[in-house]
């Protein structure tokens, strides 16, 4: 089992090349000068040498921009499999936005960043929402619910009065 450091994370994978997956490719590599995701396109060349980032001047990068995600999919966090499907949260956010008028006000009431709230509402790539965030959103929607009064109840059974 090999672990490769990518973006400050350790990823368990079957990286078959002798060089690190981020940075520049080394001469002698079977895919030298081509994107290692398999698309075979030509990546850019590094403009400078940066030893800690595994970059060598005038050597091609390992991947074209964004293509590393094809080989190393990002993990959306520990809640990614346990989170609430975003389709269940979006209607609640839309209602809150309509009721309060601005995303800033909704975010302030939820005590969450505006960008996070807008991401939950608009990002079509997002699949799940963390359970804590979904719970906060649900509680805010339920806080607007009017309490039932016994005066508003209708009689189901006719009574003798």
N, C-alpha and C positions, 0 to 999 in steps of 0.2 A: 504494500500500500504506500503510495507516494503522496506527499503533500506539497503543493505549490503555493507560494505566497502571491496573492493577487489582491491589490487594493487593501492591504492591511488585513486580509482574511486568509485563512488556510483552507484551501479547496482540495478535497480528495478527488483525484481524477487519474486518467491514464495518459498524461502528457508524454508523448513519445519522442520529443526533440531534446537535444542536449543543452539547449539554451533556455533561459527563463521565458515564460509566456508573455511577459510585458517587456517593453524596451525594443532593442533592435535585434535582428536576426544575425547569425554568425555565418561566415563563409563556410561552405562544406555541408550546410544543412540541405536536406532533400527538397525543401520548399523555399530555398533562398531566393529572395526578390519577389516572392508571391505571398499573398495573404494566406495565413495558416488556418483559416476557417474552412477552406475548401473551395472558395469562389474563384481562386487563382488570379484575382485582380492584383495589380501592383500597388503596394502601399507607398506612402511618402518616405523620404529619407530624413534621418535626423540631422538637424542643423548644428548640433553641438554634442559634446561628450559630457555625459552625466553619469558617473560611475554608480552612484547609489540607485539610479533609475534604470540601470543596465542599458544605457544608450551609448552608442559610439558614432561619432561624426561621420556623415556620408554613408552610413549603413542603412538598409531598409528596415522599417519597423516590422514587427512580427505580424500585425493586423492592420487592415484599413480602419479608419475611425468607426467605432461602434461594432465592428465585426467580432471582437473578442466575446461579446455577449452571446454569439451563436455557439461558441465552444464552452464558455463558462457562464451559464445563466445565473443571474442575480437571485439571491435568496431574499424574499420580501420580508424577512423577519420571522421570529418564532411563532407569530400568530398567523402565518400565511395559510396553514392548513386548518387552523382552528378559528380563524376570523369569521366575521359576519359577511355574507355575500353583499357586495356593494349595491346590487339591485334592490336590496331591502332597505338600504339607508338613503339612497338618492331621493326617493319621493318625500321622505321626512325632511331632508335638507331643502328641497324645493319649496315645501310648505313653509318652513321657517324663513326662507329668503323672501317669499311672497308676503308673509305676515309681518316681518320686521323691516323689509325694504332694502337692506344692504347686507353684503357679506360681512362687513366690518362689525356690524351690530350682532349678527349671529355668532361670529367668532368671539366677540367679547362676552356674550352670554354663556358660550360653551367653554370659555377660558382656553381657547386653542388658537394657533396661528391662522391668519386669514388664508394663506397659501394652502395650508393643510385642508381646510374646509372646502375651498374651491377645487382642490385636487380630488377630494371624495366625490364632489358633485359633478365634475366635468371630465375628469381623466378617464377615457374609455379603455385604457390598458389596465387600469386597476381592477383587480378581481375581488379583493377582500379588504375589510376595514378592521383595525384592531378592536377586540371586544370592548375594551375600556372606552374607546371613542364612540363606538356604536351605542353603548349604554348611556353615555352622556347625552348624545343626540336624542335618544328615545326619551330620557327623563325630561329634557327641555320641551319636547313636543307634548308629553303627558302633563306637564305643568300648566299648559294652556287649556287643558280640558276643564270644562265647567262641571262643578260638583252637582250631583243630582239632589234635588230637594223632594221631600215627600209631597210637597204641594204640586209638583209637576208630574207626579205619577198618575196614570190613568187606572181606573178600576178595571181589572180583567174580568172578574166575576161580578155579576150584579148583586148588590147586597140589599138587605131589607133595611130601609131607614124610615 
